[in-house]
Amino acid sequence: MLPVIYSDEFLDHKTGSFHPEKPERLTAIATALKQAQFAQQIEWRLPTPPEQRPLQSVLEQAHTQQYIKKVQKIAQTGGGYLDGDTPVSPRSYDVALLAVSAWLDGVDAVLATGKPAFVLARPPGHHAESDAGMGFCLFSNAAIAALYALQQPGINRVAILDWDVHHGNGTQAIVETHRAIAYCSLHQSPCYPGTGHHTERGLHNNVLNLPFPPGSDIQIYRPVFEKKVIPFLSNFQPDLLIVSAGYDANADDPLASINLQPQDYGLFTDYCLGITQKILFGLEGGYDFDALSQSVVATIERCIA
């Protein structure tokens, strides 16, 4: 059984009718998973309520108190914007905390079983910096999960693979000074947010950025995975691999210009499973509902196979 951590409360982060990061992303994925041939092999789990874990101390490892309180205040006063792309609705703060808790539950599930888990949550996180939300992201879920994992027994090194089409500027900024965390990003360049240059290596040679030109497809991605991504992650020897699983590098996605197909994410998953079975997949981007759903199905199918 593969754990999928999900709650209908994630739908309560309201972004507006015309915003691409909308609740229907999750309902489309959930519907596709429940209709998949392997549906009986999924264990749907509710995330731990934030008040049942010491979430504040975990949050403050990645974000400033001032920023956390800012998000809370915007939500409590009826909503607003962190930047032009990043709305906060009245329930967004609570939902974002629940999303963080879900990612931590995912870490717990993987470490308990030694097998993959998938966090189906929103809002996404990899653009959120320590003191600023941006790019649809409120809290830096993957970075927080990595920092949390390092506090667990037997976990000495955590790697983050970010295959979202946009560079995870927030994740990198938070983890690049940590010797025990490696970060690898595959992203379109030029593209939002304009970060992620290939010369950036991190304080401990623990960062690998791999920019791809618009129009790149699996024929271009495959050798990069085999010659660069796999050696980088394997040499780091992570006790846990966290995948910032964005699916907006699909050819049908409206926000970028990479030409991957949903089945290509099955190949990426195979590559990851060749490094370790201890993988936490957490949803980031992906804005074409059909391509997004098929890609998540392809990811989970390889984990169950």
N, C-alpha and C positions, 0 to 999 in steps of 0.2 A: 504493500500500500504506500502510495506517495502522498505525503501531507500537502494540501493546498490550504493556506491560511487566508481566510476571507470573511468579511462581514458586510452586510447591507448598509451598515453605517458609513462605509467608505463612499456611498452614493450621496451622502449629505454635505460633502464639500462641493458647493455650488459655484460654478465658474461663469455661468451665463450661456444663453442659447447659441452664441456664435463662437464660443471659445473651443479650440480643438481638444483640450484636456477636459473631457466631460464625463459624467458618470456612466454614460452608455458604453464607454470603453470596457468597463468591468463587466457589465451585464452581457455584452457580446461575447467576451471570453468565457464567462461562466456557462452561458448557453452552449457554446461550442464544446466545452469540456464535458458537460453532462450528456452530450449527444455522441461523444467519441466512442470508438470501439472499446477503449480501455477504461470507460467511465467507472466501472465497478472496482477498479484498482486505485481510485482516488479516495483519499480520506479528507473530507472537508472539515476544517477546524476553525473555530472562532478564535480571534486573538484575545490575549489576556487583557482585561480592563486596565487601563493605565494606572488607576489608583491602587491596583494590587501588586505593583512592583515599584521599586525606587527609581522611577523614570527621570526625575529631575536631575539627579546626579549623573545619570548616563547622558542626558541631553547636554549638560554643561561641560562634558568632555569635548563636545564638538562645537557648541554655540555659546555665545556670550549671554549672560543673564539679561542684559539690556535688550538683546534681539528677541529672546524668548518672550519676555514681557511685552514687547512691541506687538508681536503676532497675537498674543492673547488679548491685548487691549483693543486692537483693530476688530477682532472678532466680537468681543464683548460689547462694543459700541455700535454694532450693526453691520460691520464689514467695510471693506475698502480695498486698496491695492498696495502691494509691496513694491511693485514697479508696474510699468505699463502692461506687462504680460501676466502678472501674477496676482489674481484676485484672492481676497480673503472674505469668506461669507460668515454669517453668525456662528456656524458650527465648525468652521474650518480648523480652528485651533484644536478642538477636541478630536476631530477626525485625524488631524496630522499626528497627534499624540498616539492615537490608536494605531496608525500606520507604523510609527516607530516601534510600538509594542509588538506588532505583528512581525516585523523584521527580527526582533529579538526572539520571539517565539520560533521563528524559522531557524535561527542559530541554535537554539535549544534542541529543536527537533533533529537537525542534522548531527549534532554532537551526541545525541542520545542513541541514534541508530547507525551512524556512519554512512547514511544514504541521503540522496538529495531531497530537498523540499522546495516548494514554490510559494512565494508571498504575492498574493493577488490583492494589492492595496493601492490606494492613491490618497493624497497627492504624491507625485514622484519626488525625488530628492537630490539628484546628483548635481544640480546647479546651485543648490543652497550653500552659501558660504557661512563662515562662523558668525558673521554679524549682518547678513543680508540674504533675503530670499529673492529669487529671480528665476526666469525661465520655467514658470509653472510650479516651482519647487519651494516648499516651506522649510522642512528640516532634512538634513543630509542623511537619509536612511542608511545607505550602504556604509558610509564612514562611521556612523554611530554603531551599526551592527559589528563592524570590524573591531572597534575599540571595546565594545562589550565582550566580544568573543575572546579577546586577549586576557580578560579577567577570569576566564573559565579554566578549570584544571586541565593541564596537558596541552593547552593552546599557546604556542610560542610564536607562530608566524601565521599571518592571514594575508591572502592575496585577493585583490579585487580586479575582476575583468569587466570592463565597461564597453559593451558592444552597441550601445545606443549610438545613433548617427551623429549626435552632438557631443562634443567633449564635455566630460564631467568636471568642470572647473571647480565646483564646490568640493567634490570628493577629493580631488588632487590637492587643493589648497589645505585641506584639513589633515590629510595623511602623509604628505610628502616629506615631513620632518620625522616620521616615525620609522625607526629602523626595522620594526617587526611587521610593517605593513607594506606590501608591494601594490602598485597601481598600474594597470595597463588599459589604455583606451584606444579603440578603433573608431575613427570619426571622419566625417566629411570635412574637407577644408578647401576653399573657404566656406564657412558656414557659422551660424550662431553657436557659441558666443564669441568666437574669434580667438579662443585660447587653444592650448594643447599642441605647441610646437614640438617638432621631433627632437629638438636639442635639449628639451627639459628632461632632466634625469633624476630629480629629487635629491635630497640631502645625502642619501645613502645609496645612490645608484638604484633606487627602488621605484622609479617611474619609467614607463615606456609608452610614449605617445606615437601612434601610427596614423597619420592623416592620409585620407584617400581623396583623390580628385572626384568631382561630380561625374556621374556616369559609370563609376566602378561597379563591377559585378562579381559573382563568385569566382570567376576565373582569375580575378585580381586579388580577391580576399584570400583564396585558398593557400597560395604559396606564402603569403604574409603570415597566416596562422601557423603554417608548418615550419617556417624558417625563423620566425621571430617570436610570435606569441607563445607557442608551446615551449620552446627553450627557456624563455624568460620566466614563465610561471613554474616550469619543472625545476629549474635551477634554484628557485627560491624555496622549494620544498614546503609549500604551505600546509599547515594543519587543517585549514579550512579555506575553501575558495568561495568567494561571494561574487555572483554575476549581477551587475547592473543591467538587467535584461530589458533594454529598449528595443522596440521592433520598428523604428521609423527609418531604418535603412532599406525597407522594402520598396520595390519599384513603384507601388501604388500609393505610397505615403505622400500626403500633400505638403509636408514641411521640409523635404530635402530632396536630393537628386541622386541617390545611390540606387542601384538596380538589383538588389537582392530579391530572392523569392522566399516564400515561407519555408519551403523544405530546406533551404540553406541553413536555417537555424538549427535544424536537426543535426547537420554536419558539425556546426559549431559546438553543439552539445556533446557529440561524440568525442570531439577533440578534448573538451573539458573532462569528460569521464575517463579519458585516458591518462589524465594527470592525477585525479583523485575522485573518489565517490562522494567525498564530503563537500557537497556543493549546495549553497543556498542561492536560488534564483529569486530575484525580486524585480517586480515590474517597474520600468521607467517609462520611456515614451512609446509611441506607436499610435497613429491617429486615423488610419484607414481601418474601420472595424473588421472587415473581412480578412485583410492581410494580417492584422494584429492577432485575431483569433486563431487563424490557421498556423501562425508562427508559434504561438504558445502551445497549441496542440502538438506541433512538431517537436518542440523542446521537451515537453513532458512525456511524449510517446517514447523518445529515446531513453529517458530515465527509467521508464517502466520495462522496456524491452529486456 
